Amino acid sequence: MHTNFSPSAWLLNPHIQSVLPSLPGRRFFVERHAAPMLSTSCELIIECGNDVRLQGFYSSPPLDKELEKIGAKRILVVLLHGWEGSAQSLYIISLAQALHAQGFAVLRLNLRDHGDTQHWNRELFHSCLLDEVIGAVRGLRILFPERRAVLVGFSLGGNFIVRVACEAPNAQLDVVRAIGISSVLDPSTCLAALEDGPSFYRNYFIHKWIRSLRLKQKAWPLQYDLTELLRCGDLRLMTEKLVLAHSTYSSMADYFQGYALTEDRLANLQVPTTLLTALDDPIIPAVDLGRLARPATLSILTLPYGGHCGFFENLQSPSWIDRFVLTELDAVCADV
């Protein structure tokens, strides 16, 4: 199953694969291809509880396509981006178009402080804010009571959706499937990989994070003075300062443990969940897969190549991920 990923020889390089998903030069072509989905997109303000609001973009499927997959009419696919990405990230838009073309309703969700929503909620984003993502999925159930949720996330978004899937029964969420792509498994080893790897990854995330923090400070000038944090220029130091000053965690170790998927975190997973990881991912060490609990509901697919959220076979076609997710959803449509 899913053994048909065959990249061109020059795309066997994991760094090329990892850069391509967010390469600015691709935006024109991706958005042109996704015009049918984008033309139906409308903004949703999702009430998540505790006065938290998250932003989403809903695309209703074309009526003629709804008839092609009977099960698709009963599914809402929720897409969640990676850290410092957004609902406008190219990999999100590309997958949303592929789903939309097959008759699926699609919701592209923004995490707190992502997608220029820094002014929406007072508190700063951090990766342990799971309750509000659970609240967003619950809110979507109210908005679309006739549809059951399939959750698909990339990188940190994949980590979030797997944790939501773990909590779904207790939170009374109607989630029928979860798919995590290049998901963060253990944030401590992920940070170490970023520190030890090529500097352009660190520089990319620091640049994006600093931009987001500046927007947060501008939106809430009486609440935040992030001057010292903005001057760090170091991922570990910035993370430590944020955790100690702006979260309830007393150490980075406790914070990282708060959203790690390793050890027994997935032991009670009841929602059928698939994790896709490339063995050459330069950001998410695949060795951490060996530290996951293995309930019967968890499927793990590893491919030798693909980098981080890449999985491109050539530059003329969308990422292989789009086909992979559609194949996963074929089984869901047969069951709903």
C-alpha positions in Angstrom: 0.0 0.0 0.0 1.2 3.5 -0.9 4.4 2.2 -2.5 4.0 4.2 -5.7 6.1 7.3 -4.5 8.8 7.6 -7.1 10.7 10.9 -7.1 13.0 12.0 -9.9 16.7 11.4 -9.1 17.4 15.1 -8.3 14.5 15.1 -5.8 16.1 12.4 -3.7 17.8 15.2 -1.7 15.9 15.8 1.5 16.7 19.5 1.7 15.3 20.1 -1.8 12.2 18.2 -0.8 11.9 20.2 2.5 12.2 23.6 0.8 9.9 23.0 -2.1 6.6 23.0 -0.1 7.0 26.7 0.9 9.0 28.0 -2.0 7.5 31.5 -2.8 8.0 31.0 -6.6 5.5 28.2 -6.6 2.6 30.3 -5.2 1.3 31.7 -8.6 1.1 28.2 -10.1 -0.4 26.5 -7.0 -3.0 29.2 -6.5 -3.9 29.2 -10.2 -4.4 25.4 -10.1 -6.4 25.8 -6.8 -8.7 28.6 -8.2 -11.9 26.4 -8.1 -11.4 25.7 -4.4 -10.3 29.2 -3.6 -13.3 30.7 -5.4 -15.7 29.0 -3.0 -13.6 29.8 0.1 -15.3 31.8 2.9 -13.9 32.9 6.2 -15.3 31.4 9.4 -14.9 32.7 12.9 -14.9 29.5 15.1 -15.8 29.9 18.8 -13.6 27.5 20.7 -14.6 28.1 24.3 -13.0 30.3 27.0 -13.4 33.4 24.7 -10.9 31.9 22.2 -11.6 32.3 18.5 -9.8 30.7 15.7 -10.0 31.5 12.0 -10.9 29.0 9.3 -11.6 29.0 5.6 -14.4 26.8 4.4 -14.7 25.6 0.8 -18.0 23.8 -0.1 -17.6 21.1 -2.8 -19.1 21.5 -6.3 -22.5 20.0 -6.4 -21.7 17.8 -9.4 -18.7 16.3 -7.7 -20.5 15.5 -4.5 -22.4 12.8 -6.5 -19.2 11.0 -7.4 -18.2 9.8 -3.9 -21.3 9.0 -1.9 -19.3 9.1 1.4 -17.8 12.5 0.6 -21.1 14.1 1.1 -20.9 13.2 4.8 -17.3 14.3 5.5 -15.6 17.6 6.4 -11.8 17.4 6.0 -10.1 19.8 8.4 -6.5 20.8 7.3 -4.0 22.1 9.8 -0.7 23.7 8.9 2.7 23.5 10.5 4.4 26.0 12.9 4.5 29.5 11.5 2.5 28.3 8.4 -1.1 29.1 7.8 -4.2 28.2 6.0 -2.6 30.0 3.0 0.5 27.7 3.0 1.0 26.2 -0.4 0.9 22.6 0.8 -2.4 23.3 2.5 -3.9 25.0 -0.6 -2.7 22.2 -2.9 -4.2 19.5 -0.8 -7.4 21.4 -0.3 -7.8 21.7 -4.1 -7.3 18.0 -4.6 -9.9 17.2 -2.0 -12.3 19.8 -3.3 -12.0 18.4 -6.8 -13.1 15.0 -5.5 -16.2 16.4 -3.8 -15.1 16.9 -0.3 -15.9 19.9 1.9 -12.7 21.4 3.2 -11.9 23.6 6.2 -8.4 25.2 6.4 -7.9 26.0 10.0 -5.4 28.6 11.4 -3.8 28.0 14.8 -3.8 30.9 17.3 -1.4 33.7 16.2 -1.0 32.2 12.7 -2.2 33.6 9.4 -2.1 37.2 10.7 -4.5 36.5 13.5 -2.3 37.8 16.3 -4.9 40.4 17.3 -7.7 37.8 17.7 -6.7 36.3 21.1 -4.8 38.0 24.0 -2.5 35.1 25.1 0.5 34.0 23.1 0.4 30.8 21.1 2.3 27.8 22.3 2.2 24.2 21.3 0.3 22.8 24.3 -2.8 24.8 23.6 -4.7 21.7 22.7 -8.1 22.6 24.2 -8.8 25.3 21.7 -8.1 23.1 18.7 -10.5 20.5 20.3 -12.9 23.4 20.7 -12.6 24.3 17.1 -13.4 20.8 16.0 -16.4 20.8 18.3 -17.5 24.1 16.9 -17.3 22.8 13.4 -19.6 19.9 14.4 -22.2 22.5 15.4 -21.7 24.4 12.1 -21.8 21.3 10.0 -23.9 18.7 11.9 -24.4 16.6 8.8 -20.7 16.0 8.3 -18.2 13.9 10.1 -14.6 15.1 10.6 -11.4 13.8 9.0 -8.4 15.6 10.4 -5.2 16.1 8.3 -2.2 17.9 9.7 1.4 18.8 8.7 4.4 18.9 11.0 3.2 20.7 14.2 -0.3 20.6 12.8 0.1 16.8 12.4 1.1 16.7 16.1 -2.0 18.7 17.1 -4.4 16.5 15.1 -3.0 13.3 16.5 -3.5 14.7 20.0 -7.0 15.7 19.1 -7.7 12.2 17.9 -6.5 10.8 21.2 -8.9 13.1 23.1 -11.8 12.7 20.7 -13.8 10.1 22.6 -13.6 11.9 25.9 -14.3 15.3 24.2 -17.2 13.7 22.3 -15.8 14.7 18.9 -17.1 12.9 15.9 -13.7 12.2 14.2 -13.6 9.3 11.9 -10.0 9.5 10.7 -6.7 11.4 11.5 -3.7 11.7 9.2 -0.4 13.2 10.3 2.2 14.1 7.7 5.8 14.7 8.9 4.3 15.1 12.4 6.4 16.4 15.3 6.9 13.4 17.5 9.3 14.6 20.2 9.9 18.3 20.2 13.1 18.0 22.2 14.8 15.9 19.5 13.2 18.1 16.8 14.8 21.2 18.3 18.2 19.3 18.5 17.8 18.4 14.8 17.2 22.0 13.9 20.3 23.1 16.0 22.5 20.5 14.5 21.2 20.8 10.9 21.8 23.4 8.2 21.4 26.9 9.4 18.8 27.9 6.8 16.1 25.9 8.7 16.8 27.7 11.9 17.0 31.1 10.2 13.7 30.4 8.4 11.8 29.6 11.6 13.4 32.4 13.6 12.5 34.9 10.9 8.9 33.8 10.8 8.6 33.6 14.6 10.0 37.1 15.1 7.6 38.5 12.5 4.7 36.9 14.3 5.9 38.1 17.7 6.2 41.7 16.4 2.6 41.5 15.2 1.5 40.2 18.6 3.2 43.0 20.4 1.8 45.6 18.0 -1.7 44.2 18.5 -1.4 44.1 22.3 1.1 46.9 23.3 -0.2 47.1 26.9 0.0 43.4 27.4 3.4 42.5 25.9 6.9 43.8 25.8 8.7 41.2 23.8 11.9 43.2 23.2 14.2 40.8 25.0 12.6 37.8 23.3 13.0 39.4 19.9 16.7 40.0 20.4 17.6 36.4 21.2 17.9 35.1 17.6 18.3 31.6 19.1 15.5 29.0 18.9 16.3 27.3 22.2 16.7 30.6 24.1 13.5 32.0 22.6 11.5 28.9 23.4 12.8 28.9 27.0 12.0 32.6 27.5 8.5 32.1 26.1 7.8 29.0 28.2 8.9 30.6 31.4 7.3 34.0 30.9 4.2 33.1 29.0 3.0 29.6 29.9 2.1 27.6 33.0 5.1 25.3 32.5 8.1 25.7 34.8 10.7 24.2 32.5 11.3 23.5 28.8 11.4 19.7 29.6 7.8 19.9 31.1 6.6 21.9 28.1 8.1 19.6 25.5 6.6 16.6 27.4 3.3 18.4 27.2 2.9 17.9 23.5 5.3 14.9 22.7 3.6 11.9 21.0 6.2 9.5 22.3 6.1 7.0 25.2 2.5 6.1 26.1 0.8 9.2 24.7 -0.9 7.2 21.9 -1.6 4.1 24.0 -5.4 4.7 24.2 -5.9 6.1 20.7 -9.3 5.0 19.4 -9.6 7.0 16.2 -8.0 5.3 13.2 -4.8 7.3 12.6 -2.1 7.2 10.0 1.3 8.8 10.4 3.4 9.4 7.2 7.1 10.1 7.8 10.2 10.2 5.5 13.2 8.5 6.9 15.4 11.3 5.5 13.3 14.1 7.2 16.0 16.6 8.4 13.6 18.2 11.0 11.7 15.3 12.4 14.0 12.4 13.4 12.4 9.2 12.2 14.1 7.3 15.0 11.4 8.7 17.4 8.9 6.4 15.6 10.4 3.6 17.7 9.3 5.4 20.8 5.6 5.5 20.0 3.0 3.3 21.5 1.5 1.0 18.9 -2.3 0.6 19.4 -4.2 -1.3 16.7 -5.7 2.0 15.5 -2.3 3.5 14.6 -0.8 2.9 11.1 2.7 4.2 10.4 4.0 4.5 6.9 7.7 5.4 6.3 9.2 6.2 3.0 13.0 6.4 2.3 12.7 9.8 0.7 10.5 12.9 0.9 12.1 15.3 3.3 9.9 17.3 5.6 6.4 17.7 4.2 7.8 17.4 0.7 7.2 14.1 -1.2 7.5 15.7 -4.6 8.0 13.4 -7.6 8.6 16.2 -10.0 7.9 19.9 -10.4 5.1 19.6 -12.9 2.7 17.9 -10.5 1.4 18.5 -7.0 3.0 16.7 -4.1 2.4 12.9 -3.9 0.9 13.7 -0.5 -2.3 14.9 -2.2 -2.8 11.4 -3.8 -1.8 9.7 -0.6 -4.5 11.5 1.4 -7.2 10.9 -1.2 -6.3 7.1 -1.1 -6.6 7.2 2.7 -10.0 8.8 2.3 -11.3 6.2 -0.1 -11.6 3.8 2.9 -13.3 6.4 5.0 -15.9 7.1 2.3 -16.7 3.3 2.1 -17.4 3.3 5.9 -19.4 6.4 6.5 
